[in-house]
Amino acid sequence: MKTTSTFGQWLKQRRHELDLTQDAIAASVGCSTDTVYKIEAGLRRPSRQVAELLAECLHVSPEERPAFVQWARGASRGASIEQAPDAIEKGSSDGFPVGTASTMRPNTLPVAPTHLIGREQEIARLRDLLWHNKTRILTLVGPPGIGKTRLAQELAATLQDDFKDGMVYVPLVSVQDPELLPATLAAGLGIKESSSHSLIETLQDNLRDKQMLLVLDNFEQIAEAAGVVTSLLSVARQLKVLVTSRTPLHLRGEKLLSVPPLALPDLHHMPAYDDLAEIGAVALFVERARDAQDNFELTPENASLVAAICNQLDGLPLAIELAAAKIRLLSLPQLLTRLEHKLAILTGGPRDAPMHQQTLRQSIESSYTLMTSDAQKLFRQLGIFLGPFTLEAAEEIADTDIEGLEAVLDQSLLRRQADDATINDGEVLFSMLASIREYAREKLDRQGETDSTALKHARYYLKLVLAAEPELSTANQKLWVHRLAASYADIRAAFNWSLKNGEIALALHMAGALWRYWYVTGEFSEGRRWLELALGSGNDQSPELRALALHGTGTLAERQNDLAAAESYLLESIAIRQQSGNKHDLANTLNSIGTVYYSQGSTEKAEAAYREALALHEELGEKEDMARIQGNLAMVYYSRGEYERASAILEETLAIRREVRFQVHIASALNNLALLTLLMGDYERSLAYSVDAVALDFELGDQMGRAFSLGNLGHAARRLGQYERAQTALAESFLLFSNMGDKRNQAASLLRLAAVAAWSGKPARAARLYGAAETVREAEGMEVDTAELADYQESLALTRGKLSEVEFNAAWSVGRAMNINEAMALALDGRDIDAHGRRA
């Protein structure tokens, strides 16, 4: 390219000569990438310090640096090199630019009616791509309404001084016939057709020696004409082509950039209010809302609503602009509610905008109509997915293959998830934006294809759940938990559809097979709700499926400390399984009811149930299951004070589990040993077991196991005087139990945290925690665990001894009056509290 005349243009050219990115320049001079971009675009001048650092970074000779800094600091937007000092004007090929850019270059780029928001990173990346010598054709692809045209226009505007023969913008939105592309290009370039040459040859002759940027907007309607672009690039070696299209041109050398949605705030970790306004989607919404209602402001009170609206719209610029215009009629809460049906409300775009940008439905419709009937059918069927899905899922549910999926992907109606969003050892995930999915579902309903597609969808996700069920008890647990979590929206949809449409067996089987997933992730309430809905859905149920669902419901109810309900569910499951003769399943349910009896304090009944389960597993030769039951029997022994007997059994079960390498059960054995050695007073050994268990549970993604492991670790650390470590571990354990809704272990965690406070010299804090724990225990009808009663009494006495009776009673009463959220806040904040409740 010809050398340029402004400081910004010279900076950009020099940067590319040195093979430096804007990021690299920014890091060298200590400014932001955005600042470098604005300097290159002529939007701002560098400070003296930045100019001096730029001189060093760009290898300007010491004798030239004063003149360089003067030029950089004095170069206003559009200033030419003639305004620079003579020393710079005489520069060489390695130094500063010589000469001026032509003032007669064509530029047919339309003036944008609004400024672009939230695309600084994309502009910087695209500029670098276009500046690269190997880039001849750059295509911006993306779904309808993503802002490809506006981004291309802004990019071209920043490059208008870079091409000595200018740039030509050719809108193709109204061109429907691929045969008309040459004539449309000729009109845009101001070229007249020759009688002695074809129009393509005339275009080639005219562009052959031109250093020009050609912007072709909305190419998707005439994708078959892509060969015309190739014919021009083949002769015009200095020509660069920037294309916007919903589908790639599929040309050799074509560089694709998939235009992403605007940046969105994380609703689960909301940024600070001041930072929220800088996030792309929010900034665009606020700007367009002000256009519609001049007194609109982003405030701390409405910030969460605006963030939720932008997330509902997937950061899609067209959807955000159309939604923001509605605040003339709707409050923010009303707008958020109505966005449940996006296509009905996102209408009324500017009259001077193309028709496909005046409503969101029209925008999507314009892509839908470009597909073949087979691709349209596939698109409709893919609308059945609520969350990300795999190629395998698409092939099975929509009866397609890679080629079919690629046809929809090419129209940007489908998107591939980021490379780090994968499941099952790197299997790629695909998804639809919510508004596009809504359109697909509408079409699916109108074609009468919803029920048949939904049935295949439900059967596929039942198959996935059944494949996961046995894996959740193996070393592959974390992988399968991740896979189920990634597909959970579709699993839920499949379950609900099955219940609603009479596929009761499917719903019952799915819920029954999922109980261990809910157990591992601590989602007891949702799991139990699904299971109870399925169990209550009708009388004509398969006994085997009903027994499976009853087993899962009883197990989850036990974790919620609803022991009476747990016993009832499990006894019914046992009765069914005794009739079926399935000894393996019967043994598993006997083991579960043994745990219920143990939690009720009925150790004799627990031992009987465990021994019956053990005999069945032994009869079947199931060595690992035998070890599991032996571990539970050991806990019965330790509750009776038979520590040595229990310890010997647990060591034996740990050895068996290590032999068969069942990581989940190894973690469970380590946990049991940690608890037992804790009660035996061997705190060092207990801590060691706990550390190993925490690491293993973390590796497995087992939230329940990790909560127990951290609890044991914290208890042992406190006994060893490691109070800070104990507070950290027990606080995390308490939070995990709280997230699971496990009230029994919430109360136990509060007692352990109170003991940490008592022994670390924070008696007022301890008294409040003891009071809060008492409230939780009373509400759940729980007593202090017998094995921990002596420690509880000792720690409580220590607390009372360090406070006056008035101080203790006051602190205890404050704790007793706390709701669970207040108790959680106190538990997680390890700072001391004085007698008046002030933080130390």
N, C-alpha and C positions, 0 to 999 in steps of 0.2 A: 504493500500500500504506500501511497505517496505520504511523505512526511507532513505533519499537521501543524497548525498555526497557533493553537492556544496551549497554555501550560497543561491543562487537563488532558488534552489530546496527546501532547508530547509525553506526559507521564505514562499514559496507557501504552503508547507505542514502545517506550523504553522498557516498561515492565515486561512486555511480551518478548522483547529482544533478549532480556535477561532470564526469561522463563520463570517469572515470578507471578504468583497469584495475588489478588487483592488482600487475601487473608495474610499472606506472607509479608506484604508491605506493611499492613496494619500492625502485625506483631513486631516488626523491626522498629517502627517509629512510635509505638505505644499509643495507638489510637484505635478506633473501631473500624471494622471493614466498611461500615456505612459511610464513615468519614472519607475513606479513600474513594469510594464510589462517587460521592458528591463532589470531591475535588476533580476527579476525572470528567465528571459530567458538567463541570463549570458552575456548579451550584454553590460552591463556597471556596474561600481561599484558605490555604494552610497557615497556621500560626508560624511565627518565626522559628520557634523550637522545632515544630514538625517539618518545616522547610529545610532546616539544617540537617535534621536526621534523614530526610529524603535524599539530600545531596550525598550523604555518606552511603546510604543504602543503594543508591543508583550509580555509584562509582564516578561521581562528578569530581574532576581534579581539584586539588586545594586552591589553585589560583582562580578557578572559575566559580568557586562556591559563593563568594559575595554577590557576584552578578546573578547567579542562579537564585539565591534567596530573594534578591530584589525583584527579579522577574516573577518568581512564584508568588510573592506577597502582593505584587502590583498588578497581577493579571486578573482583570475583571472578566466576567462572563463574556465570551466572544472576543476578548482582546487578542490582537495579532502579534506576531513576533516582531514586527517593526517597532512596537512600543517597548521592546526589551533593549537593554544596553548593547552597545556595539560588540562587546566581548562575547556575548551570547549569540548575537546575530551571525558571527563568523564561525560558529561551531562546525565540527566535522561530522562524519557519518556516525561516530561514536558519541558525539556530544549532543548539542541542542539542534532543533529543527531549523531549516532554512526555507525561505519562501512562504507564500501565502496560499491558502486553499482557494479554489475557484469559487466565485460568487454566482456562477451561472448554472449550478447543478440542479437538476430537476428534483423536486420533492413533493410528491402527491399525498403525503401522509395526512390524514384528517386530524384536525385539532380536537383533542379529547375534551368533552364537556365537564369532566370531573377529574380530580387527580387520583392517581392509583394509590391504593392503601394496602399495606401488608405484604408487598411482593419484593422487598429489597433483596432478600437472599436469592430469589429466582432471577431477578434482573442481573445481579452480579455474576451468577453462574452462567447465564445465557450469553452475556457479553464475552466472558472468557471463551465459551464454546465457539462463538462466531469469529472471534479474533484468531482462533487456531487455524493455521494454514490448511490443515486437512479437512476442516469443516466446510463443505460446499453447500449442503442442504440440511437445515435444522427444522424439524417438525415438532410443533407443540401439540400434544394430544391430550385429551381429557374428556370427561363426561359433559353433557349439556349444562350450561350455566356456570362452569368452573372459571370462566374469565380468560379464555385463550386469546380472543381478539384483543381485549384491553391490554393484556400482558404484552402481546406482540407489538401493539402500537407504542406502548411506553418504551419497550426495548429499542424499537426502531428510532424513536425520538432521541434517545441517548446516543445513537450511532450516526446521526445525520451528518456530522462533519467528517466521518471516517472514510467515506467513499467518494473519490474525486468526481465520479460521474453520477453521484446522487443516489436516491432511492425512489422506487416506484411502488405504490401500494395498490393492489388490485383486489377489490372485494368480489367474491364469487358467490355470495349468498343467493343471488337471483339467477345464477347460471345452473340450469338443470341438465343440459346436454353436454357430454364430454367433448363432442365435436366442436363446440363453440369456444373451447379454451384458447386456441391460437388467436382467434379474432378478438377475444376479450383482452388478451395480453397486448395485442397490437394497439388496441384502442387505449389501453392504460399507458402504453409507452409512447403514444403519439406517432406510431409507425403506419404508413400507408402501404397497402398491398401492391406488389409489383405484378405486372402482367407477364413478365418473363420468368418469374420464380414462384414457387409455392409460398404460402404464408409462413410455414415453418422455416424455409430457407431464408426468407426475408428477415425474420426474427433473429435467426442465427447470424446473418451478416451484420445486422445492426448492433448486436450485443457482443460480437466476437472480441473486441478490444476494450470493452467497457469494464470499469471497476465499479460495480453497482450492487446495491442490495435490492432484491426483488421480494416483496412481501405479498404472499398469496393467502388470502383470508377465507376460511370456510371451504376447504378443498374437498370435504368428505362427500359432497353431492356428485362430484365428477371424478371420483378416485380412479376410474378407468383411464383417465387422461394423464396419468402420472408419467407416461413415456415422453410427453411433450417437455416436461421439466428435464428429463435426462438428455433429450436432444439438444437443449439449450446449454446445459452444463458441459456437454461433451466438446463444445467449440469455444465457449466463453470462459476462459480459465480464471478470470478474475471476478466472475459473477458469483454471488452468494445468494441463496434462496432461503427465506424464512417462511414457513408454512404453518397455518393453524388448521387443524382437522380433528374430527372425532375418531378417525381411523388412520393408521400409518399409511404412507404411500408405498411401502415395501420396495424401496429402491436401494441399489447398492450404494454404500457410503452415506446413507441417510442416518443422521443422528436424531434419536427420539428423546424428548423430554416430556414425561407425563406430568402435567400441571397438577400439583396437589391442591386439596382444599386449603383454605386459610387456617392459620394456627388457631387452636381452640384452647380455652382454659380447662384445666383438670378440675372437674366438679368435686372430686373427692379430696383434693388438696388445693383449695382455692388460693390463688396468688394474692399478694397484698393489693389493696384497692388501687393504689397508684400504678402498680405494674399491670393490673387488669386492662386498663385503658390502652396499653401499648400492644396488646395481643391482637393480631390481624383481624380476626372475625369480629371481635368486640369493637375495635376501632371503626370498622366499616359500618357496623350496625348503628353506632352512635352518630357517625357522620351523616348517614342517610336518614336517620330519625330526626336529626336537626333540620335537614332539608324539608321534611314533612311538617315538623312542628318546631319552630325556631327556639322555643324555650326548653327543649328537651336537654337534659343533662344526665350523665352517668353519676350516680351518687352511691354512698355506702349502703343506702337502703334498697336501691333497685339493682345493685351490681350482680347479686346472685341470680336474679330473674333474667337479666340480659345474658349472663353467661349460659344459663340453661336454655334460653331461646337459641343462641348461636350453636350450641351442641345439638339441639333438636334438628337444626338445619345442616348439620354435618360440615359447617364451615364453607358451604357452597355460596359463592358471592352473589349469584343471581337470586337465590332463595333469600339470602340475608337482605338484599336491597328491596325485594318485593315485600318481605315481612316488615321491615322497618317503616315502609310507607303506610302500613296499616295503623300506626299508632295515632293517626288523626281520628280513628274510629274506636280503637280498642285500647284498654289499659294493658300493661305488660302481663299481668296474670291472665287476662282474657285471651291475649295473643298466644301465650304459652299453651293454654288449654286447647285452643282451636287448631294449633299446629299438629294435633293428633291426626288431622286430615289435611295434610299440607297442600295437596293439589287443588283442593276446593278454595283455599284462602289465598294462595300465592298467585295472585292475578293483578292486572292493572298496572303493568309496567309502563314506562314513558312512551308516549305516542311516536316519538321520533326514533325509537329503537326498532330494530328488525322485528317482524312478527314473532319469530321463534324466541324472542327475548321478552315478550310482553306478558306471558304467563309461564309458569314452570311446566305446566302440562304440555303446552305447545313446544317448549324447548325439548322435552323428552320425546314427544311425538315425532319431531323431525328426524331423530335418530332411528326410532322404531321403524319408520316407513322406509328407511334405506336398506333394511335387512331383507333377506329372502324369507319366504314363509316358514321354512324349517328353522331358521335362526330366530324368527319371531316366536315360534312355539317354544323353543328352548328358553328364550328370554323369559317368557311368561312362567314357565315351570320353575326356573331358577328363583323367581319371586317368592317361592314357598319358603326359602331359607330366611331365618331371622338374623342369624349371625354368620360368622365366617364358615366356609365349607371347603372340603377337599375335592380334588378331581374325582376321586373314587365315589364320593357322595353324589356329585353331579351326574356321573356316568350311570349310577344305579337308579337314581330318582327321576332324572330327566331323560334317560335313555339316549345319552349322547356319547361323544368321544372327544379326543383332544382337538380335532379339527373343528368340531361343532362349537366347543367352548371358545376356541380362538376367534370364531366369527363374531361372537357377542363381545369378547374382550376387545376386538378390533374397533368396535363401535363405541368404546369407552363407557358402555353401560354396565360393565363389570370391572372390578379392579383387583389386582393382585395385592395382597397384604405385604407389608414391609418384610424384608428378608428375615428379621428376627422374630416375626410372628408365624411360627411354624409349629407343627405337632407331629408326633409319631416319627421321630428321627428325620426331621427336615422336610416332611411333606408340605407342599405349598398350600396356602389358604387363599381363597377368593371371597369377595364380598360385594354387596351393592350399597350405594348410598341410600339412606332411608327414603328419600323422595322418589328415587328410581324404583326401589322395591315396591313402594305404594302403587306406582303406575303399573308395574308388572302384575301385581295381585289384582288390580282392577281388570286388566285384560284377561287374566286367568279366570276370574269369576264370570266375565261376560261370555267367554268361550265355553263355559260349563265344564272346565277341566279341574276345578279346585279339589273336589273330593277324591278323584282318582289319583291326583298328584299328592295330596295330603296323606293318603293311605300308604303310598310307596315311601313317602317321607317318614311316616311313623314306623313302618317296618324296618327301614334302614337304621333309624336311631335305636330301636329295640335291639337290633343285631349288634350295634356298637356297645350298648350297655351290657349285653350278655357277654361280649368278648372281654369287657373290662372287669367284670365281677370277680373272676378267679385271680386276675392279675393284681387286684388291690390288696392281696395278702402276700405278695411276693416282693422281690427286690425291684420289680418294675412299677411299684406303687406310684411313685412320684410322676412318672411318665404318663400313666393312665389317669391319674387325678388331673393332670394338666390337660390331657386330651378331652376328658369329660367336661372340664371347666370351659374349655374353648368352644364346646358344642352345646353348652348348657341351655342357651336360649332356645335352640331347636329341639333339644330333649324335652324341655318344658312344654313347648308348643305341641310336640307330638303327643305327649301325655294328655294335655287338655283336649286336643282334638279327638283323641281316642275315647275319652270319657264322654264327650259331648255327642259323639256319633255312634255310640253303641259298640265300640271295639273294646269291651270291658276286659277281656282276657289279655289283650295287648297292654292296656293301661296297668292292670294288676301285675303282670309279669315285669313290666318296666320298673314300676315303683318297688316291687319286691327285690329286684336285682340291684337297685341303687342304694340299699340301706347302708352298705359298708362305705360307699362314697360319702354319704352324709355323716357317717360316724367319724371318718378320718378327717373330714374338713370342719367338723363341729357344727354343721348346719342341721341341728336336731329338730328344730321347730318346723322348718320347711319340709324336711323329710317325713316327719310324722304326719304333717297335714296331707301330703300327697298319698301316703299309705292309707290313712283313714278315709280319704275320699274314695280311693280305689276299693277298699274293703266294704264300704257302705254303698257301692254303686249298683248292687243287685244281688239276688239270692242264687242265681244260676252261675256259680263260680267253680272252676276246677279246684278240687281239694288240694292238689299239690301247689298250685299257684297261691291259693289262699293261705296255706301253711307258711309259704315263703314270706308273704307279706306280713302275716301275723308275727313271725319271728323277727323281722326287721323293725316292726312297730314296737314290739316289746323291748327290744334292745335299745332303741332310741329313747323310749319312755324311761327306762332305767337311768340313762344318762341325764335325764331331766329331773331325776329324783321323784318321778311319779311312779312309785314302786307298786302301788295297788293295781294301777292300769297295766304296768309292765307284767306283773304276775298273771293277770287275766289273759292278756294277749298270748303270752308264752304257753300257758296251760292249754289253751285252745289249739295252738300250733302243735304241741306235743300229742294231744289226742288224735289229731289228723295224721300225724306222722307215725304214730304207733299202728294205725290202721293200714297205712300204705306199705309198711315193711321196709322203708328206706332208712337203714340203720345209721348211715353217715349223717343224714340231715337230722335224724332224731337225736343223735349224740350232740350235735351242735346246739340244738335248742335246749337240751338238758343242761349243757354247760352254761347257756345264757340265763336260765332260770336259777341255776346255782349262784350266779353272780347277784341276782335280785335278792335271793335269800341272804346272801352274805351282807348285802347293803342294808337289809332289814335287821341284821344282828342275829339271824337264826343260823348259827354256824353248823348245827347238827343237820338241818335240812339242806344247807349248802353242801356239806360234805357228802350227803347221800346222793344228791343230784350229780355232783362231780364224779363220784365213784361209778355211778351207773353209766355216765358218758364215757368214762375211762374204759370200762369193760367193753363197750361197743367198739370203740376205736381199736382196742387191743384185738378184738375178734376179727376186725377188718385189716389188721396189720398196718394201721396208719400211725407210723412212728412219730411224725411231727405233731399230729393232733394229740397223741398221748402225752407228749412233752408239754403241750399247751395246758392240758387238764392238770397235769402234775404241778405245774406252776400255780394254778389256781388253788389246788389243794394245799400247797405250801403257804399261801396267804391265810387259809383257814387255821393252819397250825400256828403261824406267828401271832394271829389274833388271840390265841389261847395262851400265848407266852412260850410256846414250844419252838424257840428260836433256832436251836441247833438242828432240829429235825427239818425245819423249814429251809434253813440255809443249805443243808446238804442236798435237798431236792432241787432247789433253784440252781445250784451249781451244776447239778447233773443235767437239768433241762437246758441250761445255757450251752453246755458242751454239745448236746444233741443238736441244738439249733445252729451252732457254728459249723457243725459237721455237714448239715444239709444246706447251709448258707441261706437260710430264710431271714433276710435282714429285718423284716417287720417283727418277727417273733424274737429275734436277738435283742432288738431294742426293748421289747416288752420284758424279757427276762432281766436285762440290765436294770430296768426301772424297778422291778420287784426286788432285786438284790440291793439296790440303792436304798429302798425303803426299809427293808429288813435290817441291813447293817446299821442304818440310822437308829432304829429302835434298839439295836443291840449295843449302841454306844460307840460303834467303830466309825467315827465320823470321817476319818481320812479315807477309809475304804469306800464309804458311802459316796463321798464327793467324787472319787475316781470313777465309780460306776455311773454316777449322774452325768459327769462330763462326757463320757462315751455315749450314753443314751441320748443326750441333747444333740450331739453331732450327728448321730445316726437318724434320729427323728427329723432333724433339719434336712438331711440328705434325701429322706423319703418324702418329705412334704407332709408328714403326719402331725397335724396341729394338736390333736388330742394327746398323742404320745409326748409331744414336745412340752405341752402344758404340765403334764405330770413330771417329766424329767426336770424341768426348770424348778418346779416346786420342791422336789427332793434336793436338788442342788442348792437352792436357797436355804433350806432348813439345815443342811449339813454345814454350809458356809457360815451360817450364824453360830452354830455350835462351836465352830473353830475360831470364832471371833472375827471373821471376815465380813463385817457388817455392810460395807458398801456393795460388795459382791452379792451378798444375800438380798439386799434391797432391790438391786437391779434384776436379779433372777426371779424373785417372787413377784415383783411388779409386772414383769412380762408374763409370768404364769397366770397372774390374776386377770390380766387383760385378755389373754387367750380364752380362759374359762368364761369371762364375761361375754366375749364375742360369740361363744357357743351357747350362751344361756344356761350354763351349768351352775345352778345356784348353790348346790352342795359344796362344790369345790371353790366357788367364789367365797363362801363363808370360811372354808378352811384356809384359803389364801389370806384373808383378812386377819385371821388369828395368827398366822405365821408372820405376817408383816408387823402386827402389833408386838410380837415377841422380839423382832429385830429392833423396833423402836425402844422397847423396854430395856433390852440389854445394851444398847448403844447410847443410853443416857438421854432418851427423849420421852419421858414419862407422859407428858400431856398428849403428845401424838399417839402414844400407845393406848391411853385410856379412850381416846376418840375411836380408834380403830376397833378396840374391843367392844365398844358400844355399838358401832355399825355392824360388826359381825353378829352381835346378839340379835339385832333386828332381822337380819337375813335368816339366821337359824330359826328364830321363832316363826317367821312367815312360812318356812318350809317344813317346820316340825322336826328339826334335826337336833341331835345331841352332839357334843364334842366326841370325836372318835376315841374309843377306849384306849387305843394304843398311844394317843397323843395327850390324854387327859392329864397325866402327871406334869408334862412340860407346860401345858396351858395353865395349870394351877400355880406352878412355880413362877412363871413369867408374869401372871396377873398379880401375884403377891408382891413381886419386885416393883411393879408399877405403883401399886397402892403405897408401898413403903417410901416412895420418893415424892409423893404428893400428900398434901393435907387432905382430910376427908372431904372438905368443901371443894378443893380443886379437883379431886378425882371425880366426885359426883357431877360437877359441872361439865367436865370434859366428857365423861361417860354419857351424859344426857344429850350433849351436842351430837355425839356419834350416833346415839339411838334415834335421833330425829332426822338423820340423813336419809335421803333417797339413794337409790343405787348409783345414780350418776355422781352425786356428791361424794359418796363413799369411794367411787372409782377415782375421782380427782384427788382425794386425800391419799389413797393407796399409791398412786403413781408419782406423787410428789414426795420425795424422801426428806424434805427439809423439816427441821424441828418446828414445833409450835409451843409458845409459852402458855401459861395458864389462862391467858385472855384470848387465845386463838390467833395471836400475831405470829407471822413467819419469822423464824430466826434468820 
